[in-house]
Amino acid sequence: MNIKIMVAAHKPYWMPEDSVYLPIHVGREGKNDIGYQGDNTGENISKKNPHYCELTALYWAWKNLDANFIGLVHYRRYFTRKETRSIEQKRAQILTGKEWENILRKSPVVVAKKRRYYIESNKSHYLHAHEAAGLDELERIIHEQYPEYVPAMKKVMNRTWAHMFNMFVMDKKNYDAYCEWMFAILEQIEKNVDITGFSAYESRIYGFVSELMLDIWLEKNQIAYQEQNVSFMEKQNWLKKGGAFVARKIGLCRA
């Protein structure tokens, strides 16, 4: 079973030694070599990384990587067996290649454990956190060009949970189908939405919008999946994160 899970990174960092993981330098075009596979070889969109974020790695793998199963994690965020406290313990909980083989034999699609918002829907959360233009254009395109996806889109937008971070592992057939659908829509959003004047953070709209696109695609196509715990590999400032969330809710900031 040939499994390759990319670890998206933009700087040198600790990496798991298991051969199932492939460190990939996202936004590599024009940058110094850091010793990881670049997303700028073969057919690629590496130059779009400031706006597409980790999606440049997904695109590179779609066009260039030969594997039975392809996935993506982040250099500070991995699929793990369970949540623990210390960073050393979290690293020890990262799934191994053998464990991935056992999981993918049972379920060829694995996504991040649900992120729950409780007090608001996916759509309201997005609009409180980001510029509306990207999501508005996504909804317009689906209504006009992919009407068969409309019921799934409405269902996902009204949910109070989502599978976030653009983290997943899929068999090649599903991976190719998802990338073809997602990047076709993102290309149209890019053509139709003027991000001039957006902050560096808000100009990442394609990365933000795609997080909801995954659930729309899973829902419409009735793709069976397994959820897996996700651990953040650094200490988090929950007071700062909570303050930013409250500020967004009352309109004091956009980032």
C-alpha positions as CSV (number, residue, x, y, z in Angstrom):
1,M,0.0,0.0,0.0
2,N,1.7,3.2,-1.2
3,I,0.6,6.0,1.1
4,K,2.1,9.5,1.0
5,I,1.0,12.2,3.4
6,M,2.4,15.6,2.7
7,V,3.6,17.8,5.6
8,A,3.1,21.3,4.5
9,A,5.8,23.7,5.7
10,H,7.4,27.0,4.8
11,K,10.4,26.7,7.1
12,P,12.7,24.0,8.5
13,Y,11.0,22.3,11.4
14,W,10.8,19.0,13.3
15,M,9.4,16.3,11.0
16,P,8.3,12.7,11.8
17,E,10.8,10.1,10.5
18,D,8.2,7.6,9.2
19,S,8.5,7.3,5.4
20,V,4.7,7.7,5.0
21,Y,5.3,11.4,5.6
22,L,6.6,13.7,2.8
23,P,7.7,17.1,4.0
24,I,6.8,19.6,1.3
25,H,7.9,23.2,1.0
26,V,4.8,25.2,0.1
27,G,5.3,28.4,-1.8
28,R,8.8,27.2,-2.8
29,E,8.9,29.2,-6.0
30,G,11.5,32.0,-5.6
31,K,12.4,30.9,-2.1
32,N,15.7,29.4,-0.8
33,D,15.9,25.6,-0.6
34,I,15.1,24.2,2.9
35,G,15.7,20.6,2.1
36,Y,12.1,19.6,1.5
37,Q,10.3,18.6,-1.7
38,G,9.2,21.8,-3.3
39,D,5.6,22.5,-4.6
40,N,7.2,24.2,-7.6
41,T,8.2,21.1,-9.7
42,G,6.2,19.7,-12.6
43,E,2.8,21.2,-13.1
44,N,2.2,23.5,-10.1
45,I,0.6,26.7,-8.7
46,S,3.4,27.4,-6.2
47,K,3.4,31.1,-6.9
48,K,-0.2,31.3,-5.7
49,N,0.7,30.1,-2.2
50,P,0.1,33.5,-0.5
51,H,-3.5,33.2,-1.4
52,Y,-4.0,29.4,-1.7
53,C,-2.1,28.5,1.4
54,E,-1.6,24.7,1.8
55,L,-3.7,24.1,-1.4
56,T,-0.5,24.5,-3.5
57,A,0.7,21.2,-2.0
58,L,-2.6,19.5,-2.8
59,Y,-2.4,20.7,-6.3
60,W,1.2,19.6,-6.7
61,A,0.3,16.1,-5.4
62,W,-2.7,15.9,-7.7
63,K,-0.6,16.6,-10.8
64,N,2.7,15.0,-9.8
65,L,2.5,12.5,-7.0
66,D,2.1,8.8,-7.7
67,A,0.6,7.0,-4.7
68,N,-2.5,4.8,-3.8
69,F,-3.4,7.2,-1.0
70,I,-2.6,10.9,-0.7
71,G,-3.1,13.2,2.2
72,L,-2.1,16.4,3.8
73,V,-1.1,17.5,7.3
74,H,0.7,20.7,8.6
75,Y,4.1,21.0,10.2
76,R,2.4,22.0,13.4
77,R,-0.8,20.0,13.1
78,Y,-1.0,16.2,12.7
79,F,-3.5,13.3,12.8
80,T,-2.9,11.5,16.1
81,R,-4.2,8.6,18.2
82,K,-5.4,10.8,21.0
83,E,-4.9,14.2,22.6
84,T,-2.1,14.6,25.2
85,R,-0.6,17.5,27.0
86,S,3.1,17.9,26.2
87,I,4.6,18.4,22.8
88,E,6.8,15.3,23.2
89,Q,3.7,13.2,24.0
90,K,1.8,14.6,21.1
91,R,4.7,13.8,18.7
92,A,4.7,10.2,20.0
93,Q,0.9,10.0,19.2
94,I,1.3,10.8,15.5
95,L,0.0,7.9,13.4
96,T,2.6,5.6,11.9
97,G,2.6,4.2,8.4
98,K,1.5,0.8,9.7
99,E,-1.4,2.4,11.5
100,W,-2.4,4.3,8.4
101,E,-2.4,1.0,6.4
102,N,-4.9,-0.5,9.0
103,I,-7.1,2.6,9.0
104,L,-7.2,3.0,5.2
105,R,-8.0,-0.7,4.6
106,K,-11.2,0.0,6.5
107,S,-12.0,3.5,5.4
108,P,-10.3,5.0,2.3
109,V,-11.2,8.5,3.3
110,V,-10.0,10.1,6.6
111,V,-10.8,13.6,7.8
112,A,-10.1,15.7,10.8
113,K,-12.4,15.3,13.9
114,K,-15.3,17.7,13.8
115,R,-14.7,21.2,14.9
116,R,-17.8,22.4,16.7
117,Y,-19.0,26.0,16.9
118,Y,-22.2,25.3,18.9
119,I,-23.5,28.9,18.9
120,E,-23.3,29.6,15.2
121,S,-23.5,28.0,11.8
122,N,-20.6,27.4,9.5
123,K,-21.8,30.2,7.3
124,S,-22.1,32.7,10.1
125,H,-18.8,31.7,11.6
126,Y,-17.1,32.2,8.2
127,L,-18.7,35.7,7.7
128,H,-17.6,36.7,11.2
129,A,-14.1,35.6,10.6
130,H,-13.5,36.5,6.9
131,E,-14.4,38.7,4.0
132,A,-17.7,37.6,2.5
133,A,-16.7,37.9,-1.1
134,G,-15.1,34.4,-1.4
135,L,-18.0,32.6,0.1
136,D,-20.6,34.7,-1.8
137,E,-18.9,33.7,-5.1
138,L,-18.6,30.1,-4.1
139,E,-22.4,30.0,-3.5
140,R,-23.1,31.8,-6.8
141,I,-21.0,29.4,-8.8
142,I,-22.5,26.3,-7.2
143,H,-26.0,27.6,-7.8
144,E,-25.4,28.4,-11.4
145,Q,-22.9,25.7,-12.5
146,Y,-23.3,22.8,-10.0
147,P,-27.0,22.9,-9.0
148,E,-26.8,19.2,-8.0
149,Y,-24.5,20.4,-5.1
150,V,-26.9,23.1,-3.8
151,P,-28.7,20.8,-1.2
152,A,-25.4,19.7,0.2
153,M,-24.1,23.2,0.3
154,K,-27.1,24.5,2.2
155,K,-26.8,21.6,4.6
156,V,-23.2,22.2,5.3
157,M,-23.6,26.0,5.6
158,N,-26.3,25.5,8.3
159,R,-24.3,23.0,10.3
160,T,-22.6,24.0,13.5
161,W,-19.6,21.7,12.8
162,A,-17.1,21.1,10.0
163,H,-14.0,19.2,9.1
164,M,-11.4,21.9,9.0
165,F,-7.7,22.6,8.2
166,N,-7.8,21.1,4.7
167,M,-6.4,18.0,6.3
168,F,-7.4,14.6,5.0
169,V,-6.1,11.3,3.5
170,M,-7.9,9.8,0.5
171,D,-7.6,7.0,-2.0
172,K,-6.3,8.3,-5.4
173,K,-9.7,8.0,-7.1
174,N,-11.5,10.2,-4.6
175,Y,-8.5,12.6,-4.3
176,D,-8.4,13.2,-8.0
177,A,-12.2,13.7,-8.1
178,Y,-12.2,16.2,-5.2
179,C,-9.2,18.2,-6.6
180,E,-10.8,18.4,-10.0
181,W,-14.0,19.8,-8.6
182,M,-12.4,22.1,-6.0
183,F,-9.7,23.7,-8.2
184,A,-12.1,24.3,-11.0
185,I,-14.3,26.4,-8.7
186,L,-11.4,28.1,-7.0
187,E,-10.1,29.2,-10.4
188,Q,-13.4,30.9,-11.1
189,I,-13.5,32.6,-7.7
190,E,-10.0,33.9,-8.4
191,K,-11.1,35.4,-11.7
192,N,-14.2,36.9,-10.4
193,V,-13.2,38.3,-6.9
194,D,-10.9,41.3,-6.7
195,I,-8.8,40.9,-3.6
196,T,-7.0,44.3,-4.1
197,G,-7.0,46.0,-0.8
198,F,-7.5,42.8,1.2
199,S,-5.1,42.3,4.1
200,A,-2.5,39.6,3.8
201,Y,-4.6,37.5,6.0
202,E,-7.9,38.0,4.2
203,S,-6.2,37.5,0.8
204,R,-6.0,33.8,1.7
205,I,-9.6,33.4,0.7
206,Y,-9.1,30.3,-1.5
207,G,-7.6,28.5,1.5
208,F,-10.5,29.6,3.7
209,V,-13.3,28.8,1.3
210,S,-11.9,25.4,0.5
211,E,-12.3,24.3,4.1
212,L,-16.0,24.3,3.6
213,M,-15.8,22.9,0.1
214,L,-14.5,19.6,1.5
215,D,-17.7,18.9,3.5
216,I,-19.9,20.0,0.6
217,W,-18.2,17.5,-1.7
218,L,-18.3,14.7,0.9
219,E,-22.0,15.4,1.6
220,K,-23.1,15.6,-2.0
221,N,-21.3,12.5,-3.1
222,Q,-22.1,10.6,0.1
223,I,-18.5,9.7,0.7
224,A,-18.0,7.5,3.7
225,Y,-15.2,8.7,5.9
226,Q,-13.5,8.1,9.3
227,E,-12.7,11.0,11.6
228,Q,-9.4,11.2,13.3
229,N,-8.1,13.2,16.2
230,V,-5.9,16.2,15.3
231,S,-3.2,17.6,17.6
232,F,-1.5,21.0,17.4
233,M,2.2,20.5,18.1
234,E,2.8,23.8,19.9
235,K,1.5,25.6,23.0
236,Q,-1.6,27.7,22.2
237,N,-2.5,31.1,23.7
238,W,-6.1,30.4,24.4
239,L,-6.6,33.8,26.0
240,K,-5.4,35.5,22.8
241,K,-7.4,33.2,20.6
242,G,-10.5,33.7,22.7
243,G,-10.1,37.5,22.6
244,A,-9.7,37.5,18.8
245,F,-12.9,35.4,18.5
246,V,-14.9,37.8,20.6
247,A,-13.5,40.8,18.7
248,R,-14.6,39.2,15.4
249,K,-18.1,38.6,16.8
250,I,-18.6,42.2,17.7
251,G,-16.9,43.6,14.6
252,L,-13.8,45.0,16.2
253,C,-11.4,43.2,13.8
254,R,-11.3,41.0,10.7
255,A,-8.3,38.7,11.4
